[in-house]
Amino acid sequence: MNNASASLINPSLSKPSLSKQQQAIVFAATQKIAPSWPLDQMIAVNPFWQMRDQRIEQVAAQLGVLGRAQLNMPKQYYLHLYQSGEISQAALQQAARELASDLSVQQLEQFLKQQDKSVHWHNIADLLDSQRDPHKMAWRDEIIHQISQFCAAHYQELEPLLRRGDTRKQIDLYRHWLDVTRCDKGLSIVMDEPGLHQFFAQLPDTHEALLAQAIELFELDNDTLAAYSHALLLDVNGWASWVAYLRWQGELNQQPNDEMCQLLAIRMAWDLVIWRYLKAQSPLQFAHLNVSWQREKAQLSAMVQGDQQRQQPIWIWVKAAELSYQHQLNQQLQNAIVQPVAAPELQAVFCIDVRSEVMRRALESQNKNIQTLGFAGFFGLPLEYQPSPSELTRPQLPGLLKPVIRVTERCDNQREKAKLNLRARWQSWSKAAPSAFSMVESSGWLYSLKMLKQAFFASGEANPVNRLSHQTNWEMSKQGEVLSIADKTSLAKGILHGIGLTCFAPTVLLVGHGSHSANNLHAAGLDCGACGGQTGEVNVRVLAQLLNEPEVRQGLALQGVEIPEQTRFVAALHNTTTDHIDCFAPELSDTVRCWLKGATAAAQRERAPLLDTGLVNATDEERDKALIKRSQDWSQVRPEWGLANNAAFIVAPRSWSRQVNLHGRAFLHDYQYQQDPDFSVLELILTAPMVVTNWINSQYNASVTDNDKYGSGNKVLHNAVGGHIGVFEGNGGDLRIGLSMQSLHNGEKWMHQPQRLAVYVAAPREPIEQISAKHDNVRHLIDNEWLYLLRWDENGAIERFYQGQWLPQ
């Protein structure tokens, strides 16, 4: 018997178990990870959402110490903004006052020129790596790689790696990992640690017992247990985010999911194994490890406090950059002349997505009697779409909400369904891990022809499910029952009230949006987040049918909502890559078509140079062709900039901001409080669209400030995991979440300036105060400075609401 075998430690006879308090601490730690949606439903998420009940500076210090995460840009970034005049001295002084700092301007400047010193927590694997032979594989790297590869196999919805009994039910995460790892004798070889694999045999069979053993062995008190558990999950933050998504979906469907605790146990098991292995193999080295571990635990609290204190000056610079932007925007808004549209000839309701701000200005510039409005992109329809008669369903609403209504086409398109079925089988084969290379080999020259075709005769790659949605006859049902006319009328009235439509032009466009790109794993992230990472086509088609239905209009008239007989609602889709607006109705007038064409050209002139400076002096026709070609180019890594550089959310009548060029940086939601006597619409806006815009803003910010932890790296190196779960950068490492570098940086500079969202609300003080007091999410976002809430009144005055007080700006 070798030394490793002889030294295996038998499980303790006492069989430690978790106390209720320890269970609560572990559970709280697992709640700190925000969800990440799959590729085919990719929506923006605030990666710090689960910690919104804490101040942003505290969260930054905790994540900086425990996960080496960065919530702010490097010092040099703010120094450049200051030297170039983008941060004003007045804003810097105001930021220092608001953060109760007595640092002078000179001291703050000097701070930016000093070298950064930071202290980080080290898990057991990290402590070992600091003294490990550099020629050997690092423990941390191999642990993350092994866990990540296992999770990819476990969650890819193919056959589990090992069969255990009834394979119709997925094996639980921890038990599956234990089975796989106990069979992996290669771990000892990879790590060059003889007998290592034998130590996995002594691990307990349940994740609860594993956690209890580790807590006892590592002598973790309650504070250390909370921090250590959080730190371990941050090691595998990508997969933790995926498990958080599964938990989120489980909660929506009232199906509890405890896999986050199991993932934590898997990561903790590695520390337990290497602790025991080192103790058995190298007592002297283990003694050093034990001393380091005791010291690490003892200084944890001081580390977090010290890091928060160290970061205080940088938060002044962060706020100064944000205030500098707000000061300029305040001046623009206050100086704008109100321009209402008295008798609109065309109305167009757009999603509040920042890309629509450019298009709305472009369309409004075509004629003074064109009125545009902004509303959440799912248009108030809590839908899930089911292609008839498929079993497939997909959400068409924000990730915060659960679908209530199911829509399906009444027209039967057998040809498209057959294509969809064939493509689904092809993709299932081609994306399965064992067949990725055999698929190309089996296809041979046929596959090479497909590649050549994409290279020289590029065309769009529309989602095949979307082709089924090009219908005009929809059936709406709820819990299996077709909606009655009364149900439809109530739904339509609520949507019109939410949009703020009280008078109606002859043509009312309902404009959803979607992107158009080829060979893009993150394509859904460029579509409509309010529609669950899909295009808004289904929503606008269904709403147009609903509002054009004669029986619904009769019901609305009985309830005081008169829609003129000549008014027609027309479904349309804004292609955010090319700025084309496609209308799904043949009866549009030549005048309206001319306006739309002019708006496309104007929007392209403004946005195209951000993609390609060579298009600055191009003709409208040349620019249009170049953008279409770009959207179909399978080698194009920057088809568009998405929502980059978003900075503000304005909830006010469009007439107040119609004269202002917001440079595609603002979400615009129409709102008139005079039409909202009970302020129910305002409450809905502050609890849903404002949260969604915070998610978008935070995802872009975090993907810039720390692309390693909260972004997805180099898009060119991406490989899909499990078909739709997410991406690896290369073939290993943690699951990557967030945005790629190509979505944020043009190769020379950042295209998104990270700053917290400034929310401007045109409403009285009292309802804002009441809604904030009523909803924890709203209050936390405001009072913990995850965003700024500013009130904008009819006289142009702007004031900030913060911790129950109104502060002048």
C-alpha positions in Angstrom: 0.0 0.0 0.0 1.5 3.4 -1.0 1.7 6.4 1.3 -1.3 8.1 -0.3 -3.5 5.0 0.1 -2.5 4.4 3.7 -3.1 7.9 4.7 -6.7 8.2 3.4 -8.8 9.6 6.2 -12.1 7.7 6.9 -15.2 9.8 7.3 -15.7 11.1 10.8 -17.8 8.8 13.0 -19.6 11.9 14.3 -20.9 12.7 10.7 -21.2 16.5 11.2 -24.3 18.1 9.9 -25.2 21.7 9.1 -26.9 23.7 11.8 -29.9 25.8 10.9 -27.8 28.9 11.2 -25.2 27.5 8.9 -27.8 26.5 6.4 -29.2 30.0 6.4 -25.7 31.5 5.9 -24.9 29.2 3.0 -28.2 29.9 1.4 -27.7 33.6 1.7 -24.3 33.3 0.0 -25.8 31.4 -2.9 -28.4 34.2 -3.3 -25.7 36.7 -4.2 -25.2 35.5 -7.8 -27.4 37.1 -10.5 -28.8 35.0 -13.3 -27.5 34.8 -16.8 -30.0 33.9 -19.6 -29.2 31.4 -22.4 -27.9 32.5 -25.8 -31.3 32.1 -27.6 -33.0 34.3 -25.0 -30.1 36.5 -24.1 -31.2 39.6 -22.2 -29.1 42.1 -20.3 -28.9 41.5 -16.5 -27.4 43.6 -13.7 -24.7 41.1 -12.5 -25.0 42.7 -9.0 -28.8 42.5 -8.8 -28.8 40.1 -6.0 -26.8 42.5 -3.8 -28.9 45.6 -4.6 -29.9 45.9 -0.9 -26.3 47.1 -0.1 -24.6 50.3 -1.2 -22.7 50.0 -4.4 -19.4 51.0 -2.7 -19.8 48.1 -0.2 -20.6 45.6 -3.0 -17.5 46.8 -4.9 -15.3 46.3 -1.9 -16.7 42.8 -1.2 -16.4 41.7 -4.8 -13.0 43.3 -5.1 -11.6 41.4 -2.1 -13.5 38.1 -2.5 -13.5 37.8 -6.3 -10.9 40.4 -7.5 -13.7 42.0 -9.5 -13.6 45.6 -10.7 -16.7 47.8 -10.7 -14.8 50.9 -11.8 -12.4 51.9 -14.5 -8.6 52.3 -13.9 -7.3 55.6 -12.5 -5.8 56.5 -15.9 -9.3 56.5 -17.4 -10.6 59.2 -15.1 -7.4 61.2 -15.4 -7.9 61.3 -19.1 -11.5 62.4 -18.8 -10.5 65.2 -16.4 -7.6 66.4 -18.6 -9.8 66.4 -21.7 -12.5 68.4 -19.9 -15.1 65.6 -19.8 -15.0 65.8 -16.0 -15.5 69.4 -14.8 -13.9 70.7 -11.7 -17.3 71.8 -10.5 -18.6 68.3 -10.8 -15.6 66.9 -9.0 -16.2 69.3 -6.1 -19.9 68.5 -6.0 -19.1 64.7 -6.0 -16.7 65.2 -3.0 -19.4 67.1 -1.1 -22.1 64.5 -1.8 -19.8 61.7 -0.6 -18.8 63.6 2.5 -15.2 63.8 1.6 -12.8 66.7 2.6 -10.3 65.8 -0.1 -9.3 68.8 -2.2 -9.2 68.9 -6.0 -5.4 68.7 -5.8 -5.5 65.7 -3.5 -7.9 63.9 -5.8 -5.7 64.6 -8.8 -2.7 63.2 -6.9 -4.7 60.1 -6.0 -5.1 59.3 -9.7 -1.3 59.4 -10.2 -0.5 57.1 -7.3 0.0 53.4 -7.8 -2.9 51.2 -6.8 -2.5 48.8 -3.9 -5.1 46.1 -3.3 -5.4 43.2 -1.0 -7.4 40.1 -1.9 -8.8 37.1 -0.1 -7.3 33.7 -1.0 -9.1 30.4 -1.1 -7.2 27.3 -0.1 -6.3 26.5 -3.7 -5.0 30.1 -4.1 -2.8 29.8 -1.0 -1.3 26.5 -2.4 -0.6 28.1 -5.8 1.5 30.8 -4.2 4.0 28.2 -3.2 3.5 25.7 -6.0 6.1 24.6 -8.5 5.5 27.0 -11.5 6.1 24.0 -13.8 3.1 22.3 -12.5 -0.6 23.1 -13.3 -2.0 25.7 -11.0 -4.7 24.3 -8.7 -7.0 27.2 -9.3 -6.9 26.9 -13.1 -7.4 23.2 -13.1 -10.2 23.3 -10.6 -12.1 25.9 -12.6 -11.5 24.0 -15.8 -12.6 20.6 -14.3 -15.8 22.0 -12.8 -16.6 24.0 -16.0 -16.1 21.0 -18.3 -18.3 18.9 -16.0 -21.1 21.5 -15.9 -21.0 21.8 -19.7 -21.6 18.1 -20.0 -24.2 18.0 -17.2 -26.3 20.8 -18.5 -26.1 20.3 -22.3 -29.4 18.4 -22.2 -27.8 15.4 -23.9 -27.3 12.0 -22.2 -25.6 12.3 -18.8 -22.0 11.1 -18.7 -22.9 8.3 -16.4 -26.2 6.4 -16.2 -27.7 6.0 -12.8 -31.0 4.2 -12.7 -33.8 6.0 -14.4 -32.2 8.3 -17.0 -35.4 10.0 -17.8 -34.7 12.2 -14.8 -31.6 14.2 -14.6 -29.1 13.1 -11.9 -28.6 15.8 -9.2 -25.6 18.0 -9.8 -23.4 17.1 -6.9 -24.0 13.3 -7.1 -23.3 13.3 -10.8 -20.1 15.2 -10.3 -19.0 12.8 -7.6 -19.6 9.8 -9.8 -17.7 11.3 -12.7 -14.8 12.6 -10.6 -14.3 9.4 -8.7 -13.8 7.6 -12.0 -11.2 10.2 -13.3 -7.8 8.7 -12.5 -6.2 11.3 -14.9 -6.5 14.0 -12.2 -3.4 12.7 -10.5 -1.5 12.8 -13.8 -2.6 16.2 -14.8 -1.8 17.8 -11.5 1.4 15.6 -11.1 0.2 14.6 -7.7 0.4 10.8 -7.2 -2.7 9.3 -5.6 -4.7 12.5 -5.7 -7.7 10.9 -7.3 -8.1 8.4 -4.4 -9.0 11.3 -2.0 -12.3 11.9 -3.9 -13.5 8.4 -2.7 -13.8 9.6 0.9 -16.1 12.6 0.0 -19.6 12.2 1.4 -22.5 11.2 -0.9 -24.6 14.3 -0.3 -23.7 18.0 -0.7 -25.1 18.8 2.8 -22.7 16.4 4.4 -19.8 17.7 2.3 -20.5 21.3 3.4 -20.7 20.2 7.0 -17.4 18.3 6.9 -15.6 21.3 5.2 -17.0 23.8 7.7 -15.7 21.7 10.6 -12.4 20.9 9.0 -11.6 24.5 8.0 -12.9 25.8 11.3 -15.2 28.4 9.7 -17.1 30.8 11.9 -20.3 32.3 10.6 -18.7 35.4 9.1 -15.9 33.5 7.4 -18.4 30.9 6.1 -20.5 33.6 4.4 -17.4 35.2 2.7 -15.7 31.9 1.9 -18.9 30.5 0.3 -19.4 33.6 -1.8 -15.7 33.7 -2.8 -15.9 30.0 -4.0 -18.9 30.8 -6.2 -17.1 33.8 -7.7 -14.4 31.4 -8.8 -17.0 29.8 -11.1 -19.1 32.9 -11.5 -20.2 32.0 -15.1 -21.7 28.6 -14.1 -23.0 30.0 -10.9 -24.9 32.6 -13.0 -26.3 29.8 -15.2 -27.5 27.9 -12.1 -29.0 31.2 -10.8 -31.0 31.4 -14.1 -32.3 27.9 -13.5 -33.2 28.9 -10.0 -34.9 32.1 -11.3 -37.0 30.1 -13.8 -37.8 27.6 -11.0 -39.1 30.4 -8.8 -41.2 31.8 -11.6 -42.8 28.3 -12.1 -42.9 27.6 -8.3 -40.4 24.8 -8.7 -37.6 25.2 -6.1 -34.0 24.6 -7.3 -31.1 23.9 -4.8 -28.4 23.3 -7.4 -26.5 26.5 -6.3 -25.8 24.8 -3.0 -24.6 21.7 -4.9 -22.4 23.8 -7.1 -20.9 25.4 -4.0 -20.3 22.0 -2.5 -18.5 20.9 -5.7 -16.2 23.8 -5.5 -15.7 23.4 -1.7 -15.0 19.7 -2.2 -11.9 20.5 -4.2 -10.5 22.6 -1.3 -11.3 19.7 1.0 -9.6 17.2 -1.1 -6.4 19.1 -1.6 -6.3 20.0 2.1 -6.5 16.3 3.1 -4.1 15.3 0.3 -1.4 17.8 1.4 -1.8 16.9 5.0 -1.2 13.2 4.1 1.6 13.8 1.5 3.5 16.7 2.8 3.0 17.6 6.5 5.6 20.4 6.5 3.9 22.1 3.5 0.5 21.5 5.1 1.7 23.3 8.3 2.6 26.4 6.2 -0.8 26.1 4.5 -2.6 25.9 7.8 -0.8 29.0 9.2 -1.6 30.9 6.0 -5.3 29.8 6.2 -5.7 30.9 9.8 -4.1 34.3 9.0 -6.4 34.7 5.9 -9.5 34.1 8.0 -8.3 36.5 10.8 -7.8 39.4 8.4 -10.9 39.0 6.3 -13.0 41.7 7.9 -10.1 44.2 7.8 -9.5 43.4 4.1 -13.0 44.4 3.2 -13.0 47.5 5.3 -9.6 48.5 4.0 -10.6 48.0 0.4 -13.8 50.1 0.9 -11.7 52.9 2.4 -9.0 52.6 -0.3 -11.7 53.0 -3.0 -13.4 56.1 -1.5 -11.5 58.6 -3.8 -12.2 56.6 -6.9 -15.9 56.8 -6.2 -15.6 60.6 -6.1 -14.2 60.4 -9.6 -16.9 58.0 -10.8 -19.6 60.4 -9.5 -17.9 63.4 -11.0 -17.9 61.8 -14.4 -21.6 61.0 -14.0 -22.5 64.5 -12.7 -20.6 66.1 -15.6 -22.8 64.2 -18.0 -25.9 65.1 -16.0 -25.1 68.8 -15.9 -24.8 68.9 -19.7 -28.0 67.0 -20.2 -29.9 69.1 -17.6 -29.0 72.2 -19.5 -30.2 70.7 -22.8 -33.5 69.6 -21.3 -34.1 72.9 -19.4 -33.4 75.0 -22.6 -35.6 72.9 -24.9 -38.7 74.4 -26.3 -41.8 72.2 -25.8 -43.1 71.0 -29.2 -46.4 69.2 -29.0 -48.0 67.7 -32.2 -51.6 69.0 -32.3 -52.9 67.0 -35.2 -50.7 64.0 -36.0 -50.8 62.7 -39.6 -48.6 59.7 -38.5 -48.0 58.2 -35.1 -45.2 55.6 -34.4 -44.9 53.8 -31.1 -41.3 52.6 -30.6 -39.6 50.4 -28.0 -37.7 52.5 -25.4 -34.4 50.9 -26.6 -31.7 53.7 -26.9 -31.3 52.8 -30.6 -34.8 54.0 -31.3 -33.9 57.5 -30.0 -31.9 58.2 -33.2 -34.7 56.7 -35.4 -37.4 58.7 -33.7 -35.5 62.0 -34.2 -34.9 61.0 -37.8 -38.6 60.2 -38.4 -39.8 63.3 -36.6 -37.5 65.4 -38.8 -39.5 64.4 -41.9 -42.6 66.3 -40.9 -43.8 68.4 -38.0 -47.0 66.4 -37.8 -45.3 63.1 -37.2 -45.6 62.0 -33.6 -43.5 59.3 -32.0 -44.0 57.7 -28.7 -41.9 55.4 -26.5 -43.2 52.3 -24.7 -41.7 49.1 -23.4 -40.8 46.9 -26.4 -43.1 44.0 -25.5 -46.0 46.5 -25.8 -47.6 45.4 -22.6 -48.4 41.9 -23.9 -47.4 39.2 -21.4 -46.9 36.7 -24.2 -45.4 33.4 -24.9 -45.3 32.3 -28.5 -46.1 28.8 -29.6 -45.7 28.0 -33.3 -48.7 25.9 -34.2 -48.9 22.9 -33.7 -45.4 22.7 -32.2 -44.8 22.0 -28.5 -42.1 24.7 -28.6 -42.9 27.9 -26.7 -40.7 30.9 -26.2 -41.2 34.0 -24.0 -41.9 37.4 -25.6 -41.7 39.5 -22.5 -39.1 40.8 -20.0 -37.2 38.2 -17.9 -38.8 39.8 -14.8 -42.2 38.6 -15.8 -44.0 35.3 -16.3 -46.1 34.8 -19.5 -49.8 34.9 -19.0 -51.1 34.7 -22.6 -50.2 32.2 -25.3 -50.4 33.2 -28.9 -50.2 31.0 -32.0 -50.9 31.4 -35.7 -54.2 30.3 -37.1 -52.6 29.8 -40.5 -50.9 26.5 -41.0 -47.5 26.8 -42.7 -46.5 23.2 -43.2 -43.6 24.0 -45.5 -41.9 26.3 -43.0 -42.6 23.8 -40.2 -40.9 21.0 -42.1 -37.9 23.3 -42.7 -37.8 24.1 -39.0 -37.9 20.4 -38.0 -35.1 19.5 -40.4 -32.9 22.4 -39.2 -33.6 21.4 -35.6 -32.4 17.8 -36.2 -29.3 19.1 -38.2 -28.4 21.5 -35.3 -28.9 18.8 -32.7 -26.4 16.6 -34.5 -23.9 19.3 -35.4 -23.8 20.9 -31.9 -23.5 17.6 -30.0 -20.0 17.4 -28.5 -19.1 14.0 -30.0 -20.2 14.9 -33.5 -18.8 18.4 -34.1 -15.9 17.1 -36.3 -17.7 14.0 -37.7 -20.5 16.3 -38.9 -18.1 18.3 -41.1 -16.3 15.2 -42.3 -19.5 13.5 -43.2 -20.8 16.5 -45.0 -17.6 16.8 -46.9 -17.7 19.1 -50.0 -21.4 19.9 -49.3 -20.4 21.7 -46.2 -17.5 23.5 -47.9 -20.0 24.8 -50.5 -22.1 26.2 -47.7 -19.1 28.0 -46.3 -18.2 29.4 -49.7 -21.7 30.5 -50.3 -21.7 32.4 -47.0 -18.4 34.0 -47.9 -19.3 35.2 -51.4 -23.1 35.3 -51.5 -23.9 36.4 -48.0 -27.5 36.4 -46.8 -29.3 36.8 -43.5 -29.6 34.0 -41.0 -33.1 34.6 -39.6 -34.2 32.4 -36.7 -36.4 29.7 -38.4 -39.0 30.1 -35.7 -39.4 33.8 -36.8 -40.4 32.7 -40.3 -43.4 31.0 -38.8 -44.5 34.2 -37.1 -45.0 36.1 -40.4 -48.8 35.7 -40.1 -51.7 38.1 -39.7 -54.2 35.8 -38.0 -53.5 35.1 -34.4 -55.2 33.2 -31.6 -54.8 34.3 -28.0 -55.5 32.0 -25.1 -55.0 32.0 -21.4 -54.8 28.7 -19.4 -56.0 26.9 -22.5 -59.1 29.1 -23.0 -59.4 31.4 -26.0 -59.6 35.0 -24.9 -63.1 36.5 -25.0 -63.9 39.9 -26.6 -64.2 41.3 -23.1 -60.7 40.0 -22.2 -59.3 41.4 -25.4 -61.0 44.7 -24.8 -59.6 45.0 -21.3 -56.1 44.1 -22.5 -56.3 46.7 -25.3 -57.6 49.4 -23.0 -54.8 48.9 -20.6 -52.1 49.0 -23.3 -53.5 52.2 -24.9 -53.6 53.8 -21.4 -50.0 52.7 -20.7 -48.8 54.1 -24.0 -50.7 57.3 -23.5 -52.6 57.2 -26.8 -55.7 59.4 -26.5 -56.0 60.8 -30.0 -55.3 58.7 -33.1 -53.7 59.5 -36.5 -55.0 57.8 -39.6 -51.9 55.5 -39.4 -50.4 54.3 -36.2 -47.2 52.3 -36.5 -46.4 49.8 -33.8 -42.6 49.5 -34.2 -40.9 46.6 -32.5 -37.2 46.0 -33.2 -34.7 43.3 -34.0 -31.1 43.0 -35.1 -29.7 41.3 -38.2 -26.4 39.6 -38.2 -24.7 36.4 -39.4 -22.6 33.9 -37.5 -23.3 35.6 -34.2 -23.7 33.6 -31.0 -24.9 36.7 -29.2 -27.4 37.7 -31.8 -30.3 37.5 -29.3 -28.5 40.1 -27.2 -29.0 42.6 -30.0 -32.7 41.9 -30.3 -35.4 43.2 -27.9 -34.6 42.5 -24.3 -38.2 43.4 -23.4 -39.3 40.5 -25.7 -37.1 38.0 -24.0 -34.2 38.3 -26.4 -36.4 37.9 -29.4 -37.4 40.4 -32.1 -40.6 42.3 -31.3 -42.4 41.0 -34.4 -44.8 38.7 -32.7 -45.8 41.4 -30.2 -46.5 44.1 -32.7 -48.4 41.8 -35.1 -50.6 40.5 -32.3 -51.2 44.0 -31.0 -52.0 45.4 -34.4 -54.6 42.6 -34.9 -56.1 43.3 -31.5 -56.5 47.0 -32.0 -57.9 46.6 -35.5 -60.5 44.1 -34.5 -64.0 45.6 -34.9 -65.5 43.9 -31.9 -62.6 45.1 -29.7 -63.1 48.7 -31.0 -66.8 48.5 -30.2 -65.9 47.3 -26.7 -63.4 50.1 -26.3 -66.0 52.7 -27.4 -68.4 51.5 -24.7 -65.6 52.2 -22.2 -65.0 55.7 -23.5 -62.0 54.9 -25.8 -63.0 56.1 -29.3 -60.7 55.0 -32.1 -61.7 56.7 -35.5 -62.9 54.2 -38.1 -60.2 55.3 -40.6 -57.4 54.7 -38.1 -55.3 51.6 -38.9 -52.7 50.1 -36.6 -49.8 48.8 -38.6 -47.2 46.3 -37.3 -43.6 47.2 -38.1 -40.1 46.2 -37.3 -37.0 48.4 -36.9 -33.9 46.6 -38.0 -31.3 48.1 -35.7 -28.4 47.0 -37.8 -29.5 48.7 -41.0 -32.1 51.2 -39.6 -34.7 49.9 -42.1 -38.3 49.9 -40.9 -40.3 47.1 -42.4 -44.1 47.5 -42.3 -46.2 44.4 -42.4 -49.1 46.0 -44.3 -49.3 46.7 -48.0 -51.8 49.6 -47.8 -49.3 52.2 -46.5 -49.6 55.5 -48.4 -46.7 56.7 -50.6 -46.3 59.7 -48.2 -45.7 57.4 -45.2 -43.3 55.2 -47.2 -41.4 58.3 -48.2 -41.1 59.5 -44.6 -39.8 56.1 -43.5 -37.3 56.0 -46.3 -36.1 59.5 -45.4 -35.9 58.5 -41.7 -33.7 55.5 -42.6 -31.3 57.6 -44.5 -31.1 60.2 -41.8 -30.5 57.6 -39.0 -27.9 55.8 -41.1 -26.0 59.1 -41.7 -25.8 59.6 -37.9 -25.0 56.0 -36.8 -22.9 54.5 -39.7 -19.7 56.5 -39.0 -19.6 54.9 -35.6 -19.2 51.5 -37.3 -17.1 52.6 -40.2 -15.5 56.0 -40.6 -15.2 55.3 -44.4 -19.0 55.8 -44.6 -18.8 59.5 -43.5 -18.7 60.8 -47.0 -20.6 58.0 -48.7 -23.8 58.6 -50.6 -27.1 57.5 -49.0 -27.2 54.6 -51.5 -23.6 53.5 -50.8 -24.1 53.7 -47.1 -27.3 51.7 -47.2 -25.7 48.9 -49.3 -22.7 48.9 -47.0 -24.8 48.4 -43.9 -26.9 45.7 -45.5 -23.7 43.9 -46.5 -22.3 44.3 -43.0 -25.4 42.6 -41.5 -25.0 39.6 -43.8 -21.2 39.2 -43.4 -20.5 36.1 -41.5 -17.0 37.3 -40.6 -18.3 40.6 -39.1 -17.6 40.8 -35.4 -19.2 44.3 -35.0 -22.5 44.2 -36.9 -23.8 47.1 -34.7 -23.1 48.7 -31.3 -26.3 47.6 -29.6 -27.1 49.6 -26.5 -23.5 50.8 -26.0 -23.1 54.2 -24.3 -26.6 54.2 -22.7 -26.7 56.7 -19.9 -30.2 58.1 -19.2 -33.9 57.0 -19.0 -36.3 59.8 -19.5 -39.9 59.3 -18.4 -41.8 62.4 -19.8 -43.9 63.6 -22.7 -41.9 63.4 -25.9 -42.9 67.0 -26.6 -40.5 68.1 -23.9 -37.4 66.5 -25.4 -38.3 66.5 -29.1 -35.8 69.3 -29.8 -33.0 67.6 -28.0 -30.3 65.5 -29.7 -29.7 62.7 -27.1 -27.1 61.0 -29.3 -28.7 57.5 -28.9 -27.8 57.5 -25.2 -31.3 57.7 -23.7 -34.2 55.4 -23.2 -37.4 57.4 -23.9 -40.7 56.4 -22.3 -43.7 58.6 -22.9 -45.6 59.6 -19.8 -48.1 62.3 -18.8 -49.0 62.2 -15.2 -52.2 64.2 -15.9 -53.6 61.1 -17.7 -52.6 58.8 -14.8 -54.7 60.0 -11.8 -53.9 57.0 -9.6 -50.3 56.9 -10.8 -50.6 53.2 -11.5 -48.8 53.7 -14.9 -45.9 55.5 -13.1 -45.7 52.7 -10.6 -45.5 50.2 -13.4 -42.7 52.2 -15.2 -40.6 52.6 -12.0 -41.0 48.9 -11.1 -40.5 47.3 -14.5 -38.9 49.4 -17.3 -36.7 51.3 -14.9 -35.5 48.0 -13.5 -34.9 46.6 -17.0 -32.9 49.8 -18.0 -30.8 49.4 -14.8 -30.1 45.8 -15.9 -29.0 47.0 -19.3 -26.9 49.8 -18.0 -25.2 47.7 -15.3 -24.4 44.9 -17.8 -22.7 47.3 -20.2 -20.9 49.0 -17.3 -19.6 45.7 -15.8 -18.6 44.3 -19.1 -16.3 47.3 -19.6 -14.9 47.7 -16.1 -14.2 43.9 -15.7 -14.6 42.0 -18.9 -12.7 39.0 -17.5 -15.3 38.5 -14.8 -18.5 40.0 -16.2 -17.8 40.1 -20.0 -17.2 37.3 -22.5 -13.8 38.2 -23.9 -12.8 37.8 -27.5 -15.8 37.0 -29.8 -13.5 35.4 -32.4 -12.6 32.6 -29.9 -16.1 31.8 -28.7 -17.5 28.3 -28.8 -21.1 27.5 -27.9 -21.7 25.4 -24.8 -24.6 23.0 -24.9 -26.0 24.6 -28.0 -27.5 27.5 -26.2 -26.3 27.7 -22.6 -23.5 30.2 -23.2 -20.0 30.4 -24.5 -16.4 29.4 -23.7 -13.6 31.6 -24.8 -11.6 29.0 -26.5 -12.3 25.5 -25.3 -12.1 25.8 -21.5 -12.2 28.0 -18.5 -15.4 29.3 -16.8 -18.6 29.9 -18.7 -18.4 33.4 -20.0 -21.3 35.9 -19.4 -21.9 39.4 -20.5 -20.7 41.2 -23.6 -17.7 40.6 -25.8 -14.9 43.1 -26.2 -16.0 43.6 -29.8 -19.4 44.9 -28.6 -17.7 47.5 -26.4 -14.4 48.6 -28.0 -13.6 49.5 -31.6 -10.0 48.6 -31.4 -8.9 52.1 -30.4 -11.4 53.3 -27.7 -14.3 52.2 -25.6 -17.6 52.8 -27.3 -19.4 52.6 -23.9 -18.6 55.0 -21.1 -19.5 53.2 -17.9 -21.7 55.4 -15.7 -24.8 54.8 -13.6 -28.1 55.4 -15.2 -29.7 58.9 -14.7 -33.5 58.5 -14.6 -35.5 61.6 -15.3 -39.2 61.4 -14.2 -41.8 64.1 -15.1 -44.2 63.6 -12.2 -45.1 65.2 -8.8 -43.0 64.5 -5.8 -45.6 62.6 -3.7 -46.2 59.6 -6.0 -42.5 59.1 -6.5 -42.0 59.1 -2.7 -44.9 56.7 -2.2 -43.8 54.2 -5.0 -40.2 54.2 -3.6 -41.5 53.5 -0.1 -43.8 50.7 -1.3 -41.3 48.8 -3.4 -38.0 47.6 -2.0 -36.4 47.2 -5.4 -37.1 50.8 -6.3 -35.9 52.1 -3.0 -32.7 50.0 -3.0 -31.8 51.1 -6.5 -32.2 54.8 -5.5 -30.9 54.9 -2.0 -27.9 52.5 -2.5 -26.9 54.6 -5.6 -27.3 51.9 -8.3 -28.9 54.7 -10.3 -29.9 58.4 -10.0 -33.6 59.3 -9.8 -34.2 62.9 -10.9 -37.5 64.8 -11.1 -38.1 67.1 -14.0 -41.1 69.5 -13.7 -43.1 71.6 -16.2 -41.0 74.7 -15.3 -37.7 73.0 -16.2 -36.5 72.5 -12.6 -34.6 69.3 -12.0 -34.1 67.8 -8.5 -32.8 64.5 -7.2 -34.6 62.1 -4.9 -32.2 60.3 -2.6 -32.9 58.6 0.7 -36.3 60.2 1.1 -35.0 63.7 0.5 -35.2 66.1 -2.5 -31.9 67.6 -3.4 -31.4 70.5 -5.8 -29.3 69.9 -8.9 
